[in-house]
Amino acid sequence: MAEDSYIVTGAAGGMGSEAVRQLARRGVNVLCVDRDEESLKALADRLPPHEGDIVCHVADVTEREQVEAYVRAAVDRWGGLAGAFHIAGHEGVMRRFVDADIDEFDRMIAINARSVWYGMKYVVPHLLARGGGSIVNTGSYVASHGTQHTSPYGAAKHAVVGMTRGVAVELAALDVRVNVLAPGAMDTRMIRTLWTQTSPDDPERGHALTVGRIPRGKLADPANVAKVGVFLLLDAPPEMTGQIVSVDGARSA
């Protein structure tokens, strides 16, 4: 059971729910973590027929004790873990740097970066105990590029890249792969929220500005982005570790 058991955080969100559906079709066990209990229940009700054990767990990934508890719950249920897909995150508030609030900065670091550190901290020992495994951390286009009015979010996503690469180097010889999935703008709640911040009186203008920056000219389908994350989690070769894998319609090209 441990050989095919994984954790997905942010499981009730746009990309998270797609990742869980794809993993369910692969027949693996998944602990679906999110703080939104109702959305987790809705996800469980909509899953395709599956052979694996899919379990919902309500938790706040910014709380160290809760992260430790959900990892323990997975290990107790299945006897170990093969990997984790850390998707949980938040877009924050768009503000000019001179107007940015330190509390917002701390919040973005906690949700988007410290939660990933916690997740790896408690998952890695179980991957080492089984002789290897895989972790996928979710970055962003802004994990390697600067964008206006998003410095706290960008700082957090850059931190995800830095810690991922460091852990990947440490664990490469121990057969633990650690990679970053870096989406661009996806058709999810998060990007629609940003449109209302960019252009409160005309969200469609925000949509047009976003799409206009993407060479492909379209928002990414979260199912397609999740597919790349699932590949990194389950199927990538052992040599593929410490990488930033962009799925952004050529925006980062």
Backbone as a ProteinNet text record, in pm:
[ID]
protein_1_A
[PRIMARY]
MAEDSYIVTGAAGGMGSEAVRQLARRGVNVLCVDRDEESLKALADRLPPHEGDIVCHVADVTEREQVEAYVRAAVDRWGGLAGAFHIAGHEGVMRRFVDADIDEFDRMIAINARSVWYGMKYVVPHLLARGGGSIVNTGSYVASHGTQHTSPYGAAKHAVVGMTRGVAVELAALDVRVNVLAPGAMDTRMIRTLWTQTSPDDPERGHALTVGRIPRGKLADPANVAKVGVFLLLDAPPEMTGQIVSVDGARSA
[TERTIARY]
82.2	0	85.5	195.1	281.3	342.7	365.8	430.3	349	219.3	131.2	47.7	106.5	32.2	93.2	7.4	52.7	-34.5	21.7	-51	-64.1	-182.8	-203.8	-261.6	-192.6	-247.4	-315	-402.5	-482	-570.2	-615	-682.6	-818.9	-881.4	-1015.8	-1013.9	-896.7	-887.2	-892.3	-874.2	-887.2	-789.1	-659.8	-560.6	-554.6	-572.9	-567.2	-671.2	-794.5	-900.4	-874.1	-814.9	-780.3	-670.5	-573	-465.5	-520.4	-611.4	-670.2	-747.2	-823.9	-898.8	-804.2	-696.1	-601.3	-531.4	-497.3	-434.6	-533.5	-659.6	-761.1	-771.3	-766.1	-772.8	-650.7	-539.5	-418.1	-422.2	-520.8	-538.9	-451.6	-392.4	-308	-390.8	-334.5	-398.2	-362.8	-460.4	-437.1	-500.9	-421.4	-475.1	-495	-618.8	-654.7	-664.5	-575.9	-569.4	-617.6	-708	-754.2	-820.3	-827.1	-894.9	-1044.2	-1087.3	-1227.6	-1299.2	-1364.8	-1426.7	-1538.1	-1620.7	-1732.2	-1683.1	-1578.8	-1524.9	-1457.9	-1397	-1340.3	-1449.4	-1560.7	-1672.8	-1725.5	-1736.1	-1783.1	-1687.5	-1557.1	-1457	-1474.8	-1488.4	-1503.9	-1626.9	-1731.9	-1856	-1842.4	-1745.3	-1732.1	-1617.3	-1550.9	-1436.9	-1480.7	-1397.7	-1429.1	-1413.8	-1466.6	-1444.3	-1294.2	-1255.6	-1113.5	-1089.8	-971.3	-931.7	-856.5	-792.1	-714.8	-803.4	-740.5	-807	-792.7	-902.6	-900.4	-961.5	-882.3	-924.6	-914	-1015.9	-1015.1	-971.9	-888.3	-835.2	-835.7	-911.5	-918.4	-799.9	-722.7	-606	-564.7	-499.7	-439.4	-290.1	-242.6	-102.7	-2.8	-50.9	40.1	68	-3.5	12.7	97.9	216	310.9	250.3	179.5	121.6	20.2	-55.1	-155.4	-89.7	20.5	93.9	151	212.8	266.3	156.2	37.4	-74	-126.1	-136.8	-190.7	-90.1	38.6	138.9	132.1	119.6	109	-16.3	-126.3	-250.8	-232.3	-163.5	-139.8	-51.8	54.3	147.1	78.5	-1.7	-73.5	-172.5	-233.1	-334.8	-272.9	-160.8	-105.9	31.6	86.6	216	336.3	314.8	424.8	374.5	467.2	432.6	530	477.4	562.4	589.3	509.8	534	427.9	448.2	353.5	353.7	237.8	217.8	164.6	251	214.1	158.4	27.5	-40.1	-98.4	-129.6	-195.6	-122.1	-197.8	-138.3	-244.5	-200.3	-293.3	-229	-312.7	-261.4	-230.6	-293.6	-268.1	-333.9	-285.1	-340.1	-238.6	-284.7	-196	-182.8	-59.2	-31.8	105.8	121.4	255.2	345	474.9	566.8	565.5	559.9	563.3	439.6	332.7	209.3	191.6	286.1	271.7	276.7	205.9	191.8	276.3	350.3	436.1	354.5	233.3	149.4	109.7	85.6	53.8	175.3	293.2	415.8	429.4	412.7	424.6	320.1	200.5	93.2	127.5	181	216.4	330.2	427.3	536.6	482.5	392.8	337.6	259.4	171.5	84.1	160.7	242.8	301.8	440.6	511.9	649.1	668.4	634.6	657.5	578.4	459	377.5	449.5	520.8	596.8	713.7	779.9	890.2	839.8	726.7	667.2	636.5	573.6	535.4	656	761.9	881.9	945.4	947.2	1009.3	950.3	818.4	753.5	736.3	740.1	725	858.1	965.5	1093.8	1140	1130.9	1177.2	1107.6	981.7	907.9	949.5	988.6	1039.7	1176	1256.9	1387.4	1370.6	1271.2	1249.6	1211.2	1145.5	1105.5	1208.4	1315.5	1420.4	1403.9	1318.6	1301.3	1158.2	1138	1003.4	1010.4	901.6	893.4	812	859.1	786	774.9	655.1	632.1	582.2	654.9	614.9	565.5	462.1	403.9	463.7	527.4	580.7	485.1	537.9	458.7	550.3	489.9	568.7	651.1	593.2	665.2	768.8	788.2	896.7	1030.9	1030.8	1156.7	1153.3	1045.5	1031.5	971.1	1001.2	940.5	811.5	712	587.7	548.8	476	436.6	333.6	344.3	241.2	222.4	320.3	306.7	432.3	503.8	632.4	620.9	519.2	512.5	489.7	400.3	373.8	498.4	562.6	683.2	794.5	809.8	912.8	887.9	762.5	728.4	755.4	718.6	738.7	886.1	964	1108.2	1165	1112.2	1158.4	1129.9	1015.7	982.9	1088.5	1129.9	1234.2	1364.6	1403.5	1529.9	1533.7	1427.3	1428.6	1416.8	1341.6	1328.2	1463.1	1535.2	1664.6	1763.4	1762	1853.3	1823.4	1695	1657.9	1683.8	1658.9	1684.8	1830.9	1920.9	2064.2	2100.3	2045.7	2075.6	2029.2	1914	1850.3	1864.7	1933.8	1942.1	2001.3	2106	2171	2091.4	1984.5	1899.7	1768.1	1762.8	1647.9	1518.7	1533.6	1416.7	1422.5	1322.6	1313.8	1231.2	1277.7	1206.6	1207.8	1090.8	1080.3	975.8	983.6	886.8	802.9	671.9	579	545.9	571.3	554.6	446.9	321.8	215.1	220.3	161.8	129.6	-14.5	-81.3	-220.1	-311.6	-385.5	-480.2	-623.3	-715.3	-856.7	-911.8	-879.9	-921.2	-971.1	-1022.9	-1069.3	-958.6	-836.6	-726.3	-707.1	-704.2	-679	-797.2	-920.1	-1036.5	-1035.5	-985.5	-971.4	-872.1	-763.9	-664.6	-720.1	-808.3	-868.8	-947.8	-1020.8	-1100.5	-1010.1	-890.5	-796.2	-730	-700	-636.1	-729.3	-854.7	-951.7	-1088.2	-1107.4	-1230.3	-1359.1	-1355.6	-1476.9	-1500.9	-1398.4	-1410.7	-1319.9	-1363.7	-1280.5	-1242.2	-1326.9	-1293.1	-1168.2	-1144.7	-1019.4	-901.8	-918.5	-813.9	-788.7	-895.3	-882.9	-803.6	-838.4	-770.9	-622.7	-589.9	-449.9	-371.3	-432.6	-365.6	-339.7	-443.2	-431	-335.6	-334.2	-247.1	-99.6	-64.7	75.4	118.2	24.4	53.2	71.3	188.1	206	102.8	62.2	-38.6	-175.7	-197.1	-321	-439.3	-413.6	-522.2	-478.3	-575.2	-547.5	-523.6	-437.7	-412.6	-530.7	-557.5	-656.1	-590.9	-648	-583.9	-565.2	-650.1	-633.2	-503	-467.4	-343.6	-220.9	-229.9	-118.5	-103.4	-215.2	-211.1	-149.9	-176.2	-121.4	31.5	91.3	236.9	284.4	211	247.1	238.2	134.6	119.4	231.6	271.3	386.7	511.7	536.6	654	646.3	527.1	509.7	527	466.7	460.9	556.9	579.7	639.1	775.2	817	943.3	1060.5	1164.4	1280	1358.2	1438.1	1512.2	1608.5	1654	1747.5	1678.3	1547.3	1474.9	1442.7	1532.2	1513.3	1579.8	1527.2	1578.2	1542.1	1436.1	1399.2	1278.4	1275.1	1155.5	1089.6	970.7	900.8	786.9	804.3	705.4	595.1	472.5	355.8	276.2	316.7	264.1	239.1	220.3	188.3	299.7	425.1	546	570.1	499	523.6	665.2	720.7	855.5	964	926.6	1026.4	1117.2
-121.2	0	126.1	125.5	243.4	275.5	171.8	192.7	282	290.3	365.4	466.3	532.1	623.9	763.4	862.8	999.5	1098.2	1216.9	1329	1437.8	1497.2	1614.6	1725.1	1838.3	1952.4	2048.8	2132	2217.5	2133.9	2018.6	1917.6	1960.7	2057.6	2099.1	2211.5	2264.9	2375.6	2331.4	2427.4	2398.2	2295.4	2316.1	2219.2	2100.3	2123.8	2015	1908.8	1950.5	1852.8	1773.7	1838.6	1766.8	1664.9	1702.7	1609.2	1488	1510.5	1398.7	1306.5	1362.1	1278.6	1192	1252.2	1175.5	1067.7	1098.1	997.5	885.6	921.6	819.2	722.4	776.9	690.3	599.2	640.8	558.5	450.1	454.8	349.8	361.8	480.7	496.9	547.4	538.9	593.6	741.2	823.1	967.2	1021.2	1094.3	1173.8	1314.7	1355.9	1485.6	1587.7	1684.8	1782.8	1919.2	1978.3	2114	2165.8	2296.1	2349.5	2370.4	2355.4	2374.4	2239.6	2210	2078.9	2053.1	2152.5	2132.9	2103	2173.8	2148.8	2012.3	1967.9	1832.7	1727.9	1747.6	1653.4	1651.3	1770.5	1777.1	1705.5	1720.7	1651.1	1500.8	1451.2	1307.6	1252.9	1332.9	1288.1	1281.8	1355.4	1363.9	1280.1	1204.4	1127	1014.8	983.4	871.9	739.4	631.6	499.5	474	421.3	403.7	285.4	230	117.1	162.2	275.3	321.6	373.2	398.9	450.1	602	674.9	821.3	873.5	948.1	994.6	1146.3	1210.6	1355.6	1392.5	1493.7	1536.4	1688.3	1746	1891.5	1939	2032.1	2084	2217.9	2297.4	2424.5	2399.6	2410.4	2375.7	2475.4	2588.2	2683.6	2649.4	2551.2	2512.3	2385.5	2398.7	2287.1	2161.2	2175.4	2058.2	1987.6	2065.5	2004.6	1932.8	1987.1	1918.6	1787.4	1792.7	1671.3	1568.1	1615	1524	1458.6	1534.2	1469.5	1372.7	1404.1	1307.9	1180.5	1196.2	1079.7	998.1	1067.4	997.5	911.1	964.7	887.7	766.3	787.6	678.4	571.5	613.8	517.4	435.1	498.7	429.2	331.2	372.3	291.8	232.1	264.1	206.3	279.2	390.8	468.5	558.8	624.4	717.3	701.9	725.6	726	867.4	966.2	1101.5	1199.6	1324.6	1432.1	1534.4	1589.8	1695.7	1816.3	1915.7	2033.1	2141.9	2157.3	2252.3	2370.5	2353	2457.8	2590.7	2697.3	2829.2	2936.2	3060.4	3173.4	3286.4	3359.2	3464.9	3594.3	3618	3739.9	3862.1	3977.8	4106.9	4177.4	4227.2	4300.8	4444.9	4483.8	4621.7	4663.9	4792.8	4844.4	4812.9	4793.7	4758	4862	4990.6	5095.4	5092.7	5028.4	5019	4882.8	4792.7	4655.8	4653.3	4557	4542.6	4424.8	4443.2	4335.9	4214.1	4236.7	4123	4040.7	4107.7	4036.2	3956.8	4016	3945.1	3817.9	3830	3713.8	3608	3652.8	3559.5	3483.5	3552.2	3485.3	3386	3423.1	3329.9	3206.6	3226.9	3114.5	3019.1	3073.3	2987.8	2922	2999.1	2951.5	2890.3	2921.8	2871.6	2787.7	2844.4	2769	2639.1	2640.1	2517.6	2408.4	2446.4	2349.9	2295.2	2383.8	2339.4	2240	2273.2	2180.4	2046	2053.1	1929.4	1841.3	1901	1821.7	1771.7	1855.9	1819.8	1689.6	1674.3	1557.9	1441.5	1468.2	1361.5	1291.7	1369	1312.9	1192.8	1194.5	1075.7	946.8	955.8	836.1	791.3	886.2	848.7	781.2	832.7	770.3	630.2	613.1	482.6	375.5	415.8	318.2	307.5	384.5	377	470.6	571.7	670.3	715.5	811.6	863.5	992.5	1066.7	1185.8	1294.6	1416.9	1534.2	1632.7	1686.6	1793.6	1915.2	2024.3	2150.1	2245.6	2320.9	2409.4	2549.1	2589.7	2724.4	2811.9	2882.4	2975.4	3036.1	3100	3182.6	3283.6	3339.1	3441.7	3381.5	3248.8	3187.7	3212.8	3257.8	3284.9	3414.8	3492.1	3619	3723.3	3848	3955	4002.3	4033	4092.2	4206.1	4300.5	4416.2	4379.3	4446.3	4444.7	4308.2	4219.7	4085	4043.4	4139.6	4105.4	4002.2	4005.7	3901.1	3761.9	3752.5	3624.2	3576.6	3668	3632	3586.2	3653.5	3613.4	3471.2	3439.4	3306	3199.3	3227	3127.7	3111.8	3219.6	3205.1	3116.9	3132.3	3049.6	2902.2	2873.4	2734	2675	2752.1	2704.3	2680.9	2774	2760.7	2639.6	2619.6	2505.1	2373.7	2372.8	2251.4	2209.5	2304.2	2270.9	2222.6	2288.4	2246.3	2105.4	2076.2	1943	1839.1	1875.8	1782.1	1741.1	1836.6	1805.3	1713.5	1743.7	1661.1	1517	1498.4	1367	1290.8	1349.8	1286.9	1146.6	1128.2	997.3	897.1	946.8	860.1	827.1	857.1	822	893.6	1014.3	1099.3	1213.8	1219	1325.4	1440.9	1564.3	1683.2	1785.8	1819.5	1910.3	2018.2	2122.5	2232	2230.8	2230.6	2253.9	2402.2	2470.6	2616.1	2653.6	2662.8	2700.7	2849.3	2880.9	3019	3044.6	3134.7	3167.2	3051.9	2999.6	2890.6	2940.3	2868.1	2903.1	2852.1	2926.4	2888.6	3010.8	2987.2	3096	3197	3149.8	3238.5	3347.7	3311.2	3411.3	3505.8	3456.1	3544.3	3645.5	3605	3698.1	3808.2	3771.8	3870.7	3968.6	3922.1	4014.1	4123.1	4085.1	4185.7	4284.1	4240.2	4332.5	4422.4	4366.2	4442.9	4550.2	4513.3	4604.3	4583.9	4639.5	4614.6	4647.9	4751.4	4792.8	4715.2	4644.4	4572.9	4449.5	4342.6	4221.9	4165.9	4188.2	4139.2	4206.4	4330.5	4397	4324.4	4283.5	4205.5	4075.3	4010.2	3886.9	3912.3	4019.7	4050	4079.7	4151.9	4181.5	4053.7	3962.2	3836.4	3753.3	3732.5	3648.7	3712.2	3844.3	3913.4	3892	3849.4	3824.8	3681.5	3595.8	3454.1	3429.8	3388.9	3365.8	3270.7	3171.6	3077.9	3144.2	3253.1	3328.4	3268.8	3177.4	3112.5	3086.2	3085.4	3038.7	2888.4	2840.9	2697.3	2624.9	2506.2	2417.4	2354.4	2371.6	2314.6	2163.6	2094.9	1949.9	1918.9	2001	1978.1	2007.3	2112.1	2143.1	2032.3	1987.4	1878.7	1752.9	1729.7	1610.9	1610.7	1728.2	1737.2	1710.1	1763.2	1736.2	1589.1	1522.7	1379.3	1301.1	1342.9	1279.7	1292.7	1413.9	1434.7	1349.1	1334.5	1259	1109.6	1056.2	911	854.6	928.3	867.1	920.1	1033.5	1091.9	1000.1	999.9	913.6	962.3	876.6	914.4	1029.7	1048.1	1157.1	1294.4	1295.8	1422.7	1472.6	1551.2	1605.2	1741.7	1826.5	1961.4	2054	2020.7	2095.9	2186.7	2297.5	2380.6	2349.7	2293.6	2253.9	2352.8	2437.8	2540.5	2488	2525.4	2490.7	2620.1	2706.9	2843	2899.7	2813.8	2862.8	2945.5	2917.1	2982.5	3120.2	3154.5	3287.1	3300	3192.5	3201.4	3171.4	3150.1	3116.3	3235.1
0	0	0	77	83.8	-51.2	-134	-263	-355.3	-331.6	-421.4	-344.3	-245.1	-159.4	-164.8	-188	-209.7	-133.8	-112.1	-53.9	-159	-168.5	-254.2	-167	-158.9	-85.9	-183.5	-130.3	-219.6	-308.4	-255	-336.6	-386.4	-320.1	-361.3	-463.5	-494.1	-589.3	-733.5	-823.5	-966.2	-1016.3	-993.7	-1037.4	-942.7	-813.5	-716.7	-741.9	-769.5	-793.6	-920.9	-1021.3	-1144.7	-1117.6	-1035.3	-1001.8	-928.4	-833.7	-759.8	-853.8	-945.6	-1041.2	-1124.3	-1170.1	-1252.3	-1171.2	-1048	-962.6	-928.8	-910	-883.7	-1001.2	-1122	-1240.8	-1249.5	-1193.3	-1194.1	-1086.1	-999.7	-899.5	-777.3	-753.3	-635.5	-517.6	-399	-279.4	-267.2	-229.4	-218	-90.6	-13.1	96	41.8	29.3	-28.4	84.3	85.2	192.8	144.1	219.3	192	319.5	335.2	453.6	428.7	303.5	266.3	269.6	380.2	398.4	297.3	270.9	178.2	37.6	-5.1	-139.2	-147.9	-39	-36.6	-52	17.7	5.9	-136.7	-198.4	-336.8	-430.8	-407	-488.4	-475.9	-353.4	-331	-403.5	-408.6	-474.1	-625.9	-681.4	-827.4	-883.2	-799.5	-847.7	-941.5	-1040.7	-1130.4	-1056.4	-1111	-1049.1	-1032.7	-916.9	-891	-798.7	-810	-725.6	-601.3	-606.2	-492.2	-380.2	-268.1	-149.3	-149	-165.2	-168.8	-39.2	37.4	169.6	175.8	231.8	247.8	389.3	399.2	528.9	534	625	639.7	723.1	668.5	740.5	681.6	764.9	724.8	707	583.7	555.4	612.1	665.2	727.4	873.3	927.5	1067.1	1076	1135	1138.6	1199.4	1308.7	1375.5	1287.1	1209	1120.9	1003.1	952.8	845.9	898.4	1014.1	1074.9	1095.2	1134.2	1161.2	1034.3	924.3	804.1	742.5	753.4	706.4	790.7	921.7	1010	977.2	947.2	913.8	789.6	688.6	566	593.3	669.7	699.2	784.4	880.8	964.4	881.9	783.8	703.3	604.8	542.4	432.8	461.8	575.2	611.4	556	488.1	432.5	322.4	254.4	146.7	31	-90	-208.5	-259	-212.5	-259.6	-218.4	-260.7	-230.2	-342.3	-366.6	-466.2	-389.6	-367.6	-289.2	-382.1	-379.6	-468.4	-392	-264.8	-187	-200.2	-224.5	-238	-242.9	-245.5	-251	-328.3	-404.5	-490.9	-418.1	-303.2	-228.2	-287.9	-246.2	-287.7	-376.2	-489.9	-580	-532.2	-501.6	-459.1	-508.4	-530.3	-557.1	-438.4	-465.8	-357.9	-246.3	-281.4	-178.9	-91.2	-138.2	-59.8	5.8	-17.3	32.6	184.8	240.5	384.7	432.7	541.7	592	634.2	683.8	722.2	600.4	488	364.8	316	328.7	292.7	376.4	507.1	594.9	560.4	526.2	490.1	363.4	262.5	138	158.2	240.6	270.4	341.7	436.8	512.7	423.7	338.7	257.2	143.5	75	-49.9	-35.8	72	86	212.2	327.7	451	452.7	394.7	388.5	310.1	204.5	125	206.9	280.7	366.4	470.9	534.4	630.8	564.9	447.1	379.4	352	296.8	269.2	398.4	500.3	627.4	683.2	673.3	732.8	635.3	506.3	407.7	379	367.8	324.3	407	539.6	614	571.3	532.5	491.1	351.2	266.7	134.7	148.9	237.5	261.4	319.7	404.7	468.7	367.1	257.3	155.1	42.9	50.7	-50.2	-166.7	-153.1	-259.8	-273.7	-361.2	-384.4	-462.7	-462.5	-546.5	-477.9	-491.2	-443.9	-559	-577.4	-674.4	-597.6	-606.9	-544.5	-652.1	-620.7	-720.9	-710.5	-819.4	-829.5	-908.7	-1005.9	-1085.7	-1190.9	-1288.9	-1380.6	-1301.8	-1194.8	-1117.7	-1023.5	-1027.2	-951.3	-1016.7	-1141.5	-1210.9	-1290.8	-1274.7	-1345.6	-1251.2	-1278.1	-1200.8	-1264.6	-1182.2	-1230.8	-1137.8	-1190.1	-1111.2	-1004.3	-890.6	-786.4	-720.8	-734.3	-676.3	-600	-541.3	-479.5	-367.1	-279.3	-175	-233.8	-331.2	-396.5	-471.2	-542.9	-616.6	-524.6	-410.4	-314.6	-265.3	-236	-186.4	-291.9	-416	-520.7	-557.4	-550.9	-566.7	-455.8	-334.7	-222.9	-247.5	-308.6	-341.1	-433.6	-533.3	-624.4	-550.3	-465.5	-394.4	-303.5	-226	-134.6	-211.8	-320.6	-401.1	-457.6	-513.8	-573.1	-466.7	-350.3	-244.9	-196.2	-174	-127	-235.9	-361	-471	-476.4	-458.6	-460.3	-343.9	-225.4	-107.9	-124	-190.2	-191	-322.2	-420.6	-552.7	-546.5	-468.6	-460	-377.5	-313	-230.5	-300.1	-430.8	-514.9	-475.8	-423.9	-401.3	-501.9	-588.6	-688.5	-631.6	-654.8	-607.2	-719.7	-770.4	-884.4	-859.6	-940.2	-935.4	-1062.3	-1045.6	-1155.4	-1154.9	-1265.3	-1271.8	-1373.1	-1328.3	-1420.6	-1455.1	-1568.7	-1599.2	-1558.2	-1627.1	-1594.4	-1636	-1539.6	-1565.1	-1549.5	-1606.9	-1597	-1463.1	-1355.9	-1221.2	-1145.9	-1026.5	-940.5	-915.7	-895.9	-861.3	-965.4	-1091.9	-1194.9	-1209	-1188.5	-1196.4	-1082.9	-966.3	-854.9	-889.3	-954.9	-993.3	-1096.9	-1184.5	-1281.6	-1211.5	-1107.4	-1036.6	-962.9	-925.1	-862.7	-966.5	-1082.2	-1188.4	-1243.2	-1260.4	-1320.6	-1253.5	-1133.1	-1056.4	-1131.2	-1212.3	-1282.9	-1411.6	-1457.8	-1584.5	-1583.2	-1514.9	-1508.1	-1644.7	-1744.9	-1878.9	-1933.4	-1890.7	-1930.2	-1866.4	-1739.5	-1673.7	-1746.5	-1791.9	-1870.8	-1997.9	-2067.9	-2194.1	-2172.1	-2064.8	-2036	-2007.8	-1933.1	-1899.7	-2024.2	-2102.5	-2221.8	-2322.7	-2326.7	-2420.5	-2393.5	-2271.8	-2237.5	-2266.8	-2304.3	-2326.5	-2476.7	-2523	-2665.9	-2725	-2650	-2700.9	-2715	-2643.1	-2655.3	-2582.4	-2489.4	-2415.8	-2272.3	-2180.4	-2046.2	-2049.6	-1960.7	-1953.9	-1890.9	-1941	-1880.4	-1757	-1637.3	-1517.6	-1525.4	-1601.9	-1617.7	-1690.9	-1789.2	-1862.9	-1777.6	-1695	-1605.3	-1501.9	-1446	-1348.3	-1408.4	-1536.5	-1603.7	-1599.8	-1614.9	-1608.8	-1466.3	-1367.4	-1229.2	-1194.2	-1243	-1217.4	-1284.9	-1404.6	-1469.3	-1382.2	-1331.3	-1247.1	-1120.9	-1067.6	-943.9	-964.5	-1072.9	-1090.1	-1194	-1300.5	-1419.5	-1461.7	-1410.3	-1456.8	-1423	-1505.1	-1478.5	-1357.7	-1296.7	-1175.7	-1197	-1320.2	-1348.7	-1348.6	-1354.7	-1363.5	-1223.3	-1168.9	-1034.2	-1025.4	-937.6	-922.7	-1036.8	-1110.4	-1230.2	-1207.2	-1282.4	-1290.7	-1424.2	-1419.2	-1541.5	-1565.9	-1665	-1694.9	-1784.7	-1751.4	-1833.8	-1845.5	-1939.7	-1939.4	-2079.2	-2177.7	-2311.5	-2373.2	-2338.8	-2391	-2330.3	-2223.6	-2164	-2111.6	-2057.7	-2000.9	-2101.4	-2229.1	-2331.9	-2361.5
[MASK]
+++++++++++++++++++++++++++++++++++++++++++++++++++++++++++++++++++++++++++++++++++++++++++++++++++++++++++++++++++++++++++++++++++++++++++++++++++++++++++++++++++++++++++++++++++++++++++++++++++++++++++++++++++++++++++++++++++++++++++++++++++++++++++++

